[in-house]
Amino acid sequence: MNYNSIIEGDCIDVFHDSISEGSVDLIFADPPYNLSGSSLNLKNNTTGGAFYKVNEDWDVFSEADYLTFTDNWINGCKGALKDNGSLYISCTHHNIGEIIVVGKKMGLQLKNILTWYKVNAMPNITKRTYTHSSEFVLWFVKGKKWTFNYDEVKKFNPNKTKSGDNKQMRDFLDFIELPIVQGKERLRGDNGRALHPTQKPEKLLELIILASSNPGDLVLDPFFGTGTTGYVAQKMNRKWIGIEKDKKYIAMAKTRISELV
Ligand SMILES: C[S@@+](CC[C@H](N)C(=O)[O-])C[C@H]1O[C@@H](n2cnc3c(N)ncnc32)[C@H](O)[C@@H]1O
């Protein structure tokens, strides 16, 4: 396998054809959430700001097809993981049910559900529900001796005691407050609009990679998008592989990561 590179294609096929069984230490997967196609479409907004409705062809499935898709790609992840590897999957209320059912059915153990509270979440335009301000990251492990770098994660804790020491882990819960990607971190086109609707915060990946891998380990992302996982893994001295089916996102990710090399 070629490390630090992006494989173009459908991740289900790529897992089958190109990724060695039991070779990956950590997978972060940010799959389609199957939430596109609702009537609330802000795609023509010109702000280029943080509020960007996802409405993409790759994110539309029937309920039955979505369950089959989830089954197939999680099966690919399970095969690719080392015996004690970790699989982190981002989701919302739209798809958390399917992912937990499939993960447990495959014998993966769910260790935590991280809540990402989006401090600049999209405003509640319809006023017909509670404001959607969080996403979740499910952490599954395959075996019994999974990696969890407790002391490193503790150092990541932004809260300090009065003497400047890191506080206990109870001050760094399974809850993380981060804005939706904005400012210089957001990849934008010449018109100022975000180039990808679901670019994930680098800080979120920093935490996950720090907690569940060590320098030199192999990190894989089957839904690579703008390459956030590869970008952060490269910075943190991990090997990485990205899988992405859209050529334009592959080009974006390559440009982004090439700035580091
Ligand atoms: C939710 S986005 C991931 C965004 C990424 N985490 C980032 O920070 O930019 C999902 C990505 O997966 C890609 N994709 C969707 N279905 C795929 C599949 N079956 N195989 C590979 N890539 C896929 C889409 O083109 C999209 O870029």
PDBQT file of the ligand as one rigid body, heavy atoms in Angstrom, charges set to zero:
ROOT
HETATM    1  C1  LIG A 301     -19.018  14.199   4.755  1.00  0.00    +0.000 C 
HETATM    2  S1  LIG A 301     -17.844  14.411   3.526  1.00  0.00    +0.000 S 
HETATM    3  C2  LIG A 301     -16.271  14.282   4.333  1.00  0.00    +0.000 C 
HETATM    4  C3  LIG A 301     -15.626  15.631   4.611  1.00  0.00    +0.000 C 
HETATM    5  C4  LIG A 301     -14.255  15.524   5.261  1.00  0.00    +0.000 C 
HETATM    6  N1  LIG A 301     -14.350  14.947   6.593  1.00  0.00    +0.000 N 
HETATM    7  C5  LIG A 301     -13.576  16.881   5.344  1.00  0.00    +0.000 C 
HETATM    8  O1  LIG A 301     -13.155  17.314   6.453  1.00  0.00    +0.000 OA
HETATM    9  O2  LIG A 301     -13.451  17.534   4.307  1.00  0.00    +0.000 OA
HETATM   10  C6  LIG A 301     -18.003  12.906   2.674  1.00  0.00    +0.000 C 
HETATM   11  C7  LIG A 301     -17.080  12.767   1.455  1.00  0.00    +0.000 C 
HETATM   12  O3  LIG A 301     -17.134  11.414   1.023  1.00  0.00    +0.000 OA
HETATM   13  C8  LIG A 301     -17.201  11.353  -0.388  1.00  0.00    +0.000 C 
HETATM   14  N2  LIG A 301     -17.913  10.098  -0.664  1.00  0.00    +0.000 N 
HETATM   15  C9  LIG A 301     -19.241   9.860  -0.599  1.00  0.00    +0.000 A 
HETATM   16  N3  LIG A 301     -19.510   8.570  -0.814  1.00  0.00    +0.000 NA
HETATM   17  C10 LIG A 301     -18.301   7.961  -1.000  1.00  0.00    +0.000 A 
HETATM   18  C11 LIG A 301     -17.910   6.622  -1.242  1.00  0.00    +0.000 A 
HETATM   19  N4  LIG A 301     -18.812   5.636  -1.357  1.00  0.00    +0.000 N 
HETATM   20  N5  LIG A 301     -16.584   6.346  -1.369  1.00  0.00    +0.000 NA
HETATM   21  C12 LIG A 301     -15.652   7.332  -1.267  1.00  0.00    +0.000 A 
HETATM   22  N6  LIG A 301     -15.968   8.630  -1.056  1.00  0.00    +0.000 NA
HETATM   23  C13 LIG A 301     -17.282   8.939  -0.903  1.00  0.00    +0.000 A 
HETATM   24  C14 LIG A 301     -17.905  12.620  -0.825  1.00  0.00    +0.000 C 
HETATM   25  O4  LIG A 301     -17.493  13.006  -2.128  1.00  0.00    +0.000 OA
HETATM   26  C15 LIG A 301     -17.473  13.630   0.270  1.00  0.00    +0.000 C 
HETATM   27  O5  LIG A 301     -16.354  14.379  -0.139  1.00  0.00    +0.000 OA
ENDROOT
TORSDOF 0
